[in-house]
Amino acid sequence: MFGGTARRGLPAVAAGVAVLALIAGCGGGTQGEAQTVGNVSGLPVTHFDSGLKPDAPKPDLPVQDLTDSPEDTIAVAAIADVSDYWKETLPASFDGQPFEPVKKLLSYDPDGTPAEACGTSTADAAMNAFYCPPEDLVAWDRGQLLPFLRERFGEMAVVTVLGHEFGHAIQYRLGEKAGVDKQTKTIVKEQQADCFTGGYFRWMAEGRSKYFTVSTSEGLNEVMASLFFIRDQAGKSATDRGAHGTAFDRTFAFQTGFEKGAAECASMSLDNIEPRITEQPFDKKDSGEGDERVSSELLGYLKDSLDQAFAGAGVQGPEIVEGSGACANGPDTAPASYCPDDNTVNVDLAKLKELGRPVDKEAEISGDAGAPLGDFAALAEVASRYTQGVQKGVGASLDNSNAGLRTSCLVGAWAAATNTEGNRLRLSSGDLDEAIAELLQPRSLIAADVNGNQVPSGFARVESLRKGYLEGSGPCSEQYG
Ligand SMILES: [Zn+2]
């Protein structure tokens, strides 16, 4: 976020920073009966333990250096499972194209005896998983990456990464049908692979997998969190060599595959993804890597930009008042609460300052639940409470899960509106990912109703935020009415 004079200059310098950083606290399944509240792309919202089925078959696949570790067990089941998915999907979606299994599979430990893969030593491939086209090889780091993913996010994170790498193998099999050749930009190949992964997870969520079950709430939350983890860092350009996309871009691709299937993924090209890709370098005017200090002044800018974004609603926007963060008579969703009695948003500035400190990558990687997520995370929380006032003004309900989705949709619409001329706030590189990181936190209000009740499906939360960002506030009331 940049608080200052509005301008959207095109940046000259790209800061090429390496990957990695993640959000805390989305791992693990929850106990309980399946239940339905709303839906996830047409599927019911379900709650149950996600992961390898107790009665899953034992795959018979030739994997070099396979161990009997839990991670290798999940990895090899994921390869067998995604192969099953493509056995059905390739002929069905691509003119009868037969499925050919991947020729080589390799499990490696970067700290163990080095193996040679794709011309490099596995000792140099820590925290990685990859597909190598010349050898038709899928390889994964069972020593560091997979245990990390499994412990932090759950088994579905491991399946996500392998589903993605397998997606690259499919891409090479499709070749022309996916519009992929030697000139194809990395970002296109990555978007397709994330999208293919979404198609695979839909199939799993529909109960068609022999190996895994995934719930559409906590199970897909693990996927969302792992896509966030493997995002590019703020400041990268989508056209940089090796660009994989922001978390916003990666979740978009995954959800497209989940909703529309593999043929849609194969149609992704530079032409049709470029207009929506959010990955951009820092603006020359961005100070502190795009992060501003959360202050009374910044809250003033925020109020102005919210008033401007929702002027069309024709209602009196709430005032933002500094206090305890709770209402005197009404909701307490500190650090920010919407108070219907006097149409104000009460904020605890000290707490927001904490939350809005620049993203701390080390705290994220170590899994610190209190890791700061950047200025835009804090401002988006306040904006979510402001939109309660807008919703109340137009007579919408404030206390159900539709209200939660409408709220995140409106926050997305506001985020996009900050890009208009005359706004003293504007998005900087990484801001949307700060919103997604915050949105995936169990504490977040961005997709919560006036009482702070959060929509349980992270997938639905991310989708509604993006909808508002890309399409404006119109669909927010139509879709989540
Ligand atoms: Zn990839």
Residues whose N, C-alpha, C, O or C-beta is under 5 A from the ligand:
A	BS01	ZN	E190 A193
